[in-house]
Amino acid sequence: MEILRVQFSAYNRKKNHFAQCFVLIQEINFSVSDVYKICVSKDYFICSEIKIDLLIRDKCKGQGGEFWDAYCDAENKGFSFTDFSDNGNSNMHFYRFPRISEKDFEHIINRIGGNKILETQKRTPDFKVKNILLELKDLQEESLENKQRQVSISKLFENIDEYAINIDPSLDFGELTSSYHRLIKNTIKNHFKSASGQIKQYNKNNDFKSAGIVLFNTGLYSLPHELFKKMVTDILNNETKTIEFALIFSQRMQTNGWDMYAVFASEWVGNQPIELDRLKSELDKLVNKRMTEMMQKNDSSNIIESQKPISFEIDNKVFYWNPGQLKFPWEQK
């Protein structure tokens, strides 16, 4: 009976730590799909390439110990699972990382002389500043978690002959890159389409000087800010006439329970009106204020969750996105 050793990195979504994992499995029963199911049953999600070795029984027996026990389990039970976890656990993280919300943005709008447009039975934009319309859209969901998007991704990469495929959007996939980015950009385009419809509806009975969209990225963590900006720029230049500019704002945080990495990034895209010059600076001031409050009081009720790897399995292939593994304080130089 031949036994395979399947090696990979994985993330435990219950205990919130990374681990090096090994599945020893009978070669006759091996499939990527079965290995993935074994891992998920242990609360681990594969987030790296998969390496496979054919083991030699006599050498495994000679090594003895837990490794030989795992080999015997694979022989007798079909497989064995072993994990060597790191010391991470984001549940231990002390700080409650603040999330900037639509309500916060409304306060900023009021400070610069604007107001929230009263809601009616008809769809309207969110805000008005000196005859300039603004619609805020919050990208709160990770598109890689969407089952329909996962199927589309699997079809796009179906000809790549790998056990596991890294689907980080910042990578170069050659001729597949533009198609993959188009899939992601569709999520943003849907928000533009919705905002455009609201602005056109408002324009039936009201005049305005110009209109823009405010895009908060508080959940689509797999989309890097620079690529986010590039996609928004392309939509503004080629796919809309109603919306003339955008304010994009990325919020993300990652912790391993000991150290924390945080990003707040905001910038204008398109033809930003001078009447809104104060908007970004006020947003930046709010971020600094909230971060100071976090260090002093740490009582935020609206918080951002730590980034976590995402993976899924379709047609005997694993697709994964990994934000990276933070170093621990004792590993820093």
Secondary structure, 3 states (H helix, E strand, C coil): CCEEEEEEEEEECCCCEEEEEEEEEEHHHCCHHHHHHHHHHCCEEECCCCEEEECCHHHHHHHCHHHHHHHHHHHHHCEEEEEEECCCCHHHCCCCCECCCHHHHHHHHHHCCCEECCCCCCCCCCEEECCEEEEEEEECCCHHHCHHHHHHHHHHCCCCCCCEEECCCCCCCHHHHHHHHHHHHHHHHHHHHHHHHHHHHHHCCCCCCEEEEEEEECCCCCCCHHHHHHHHHHHHHHCCCCCCEEEEEEEEEEECCCCEEEEEEEEEEECCCHHHHHHHHHHHHHHHHHHHHHHHCCCCCCECCCCCCEEEEECCEEEEECCCCCCCHHHCC
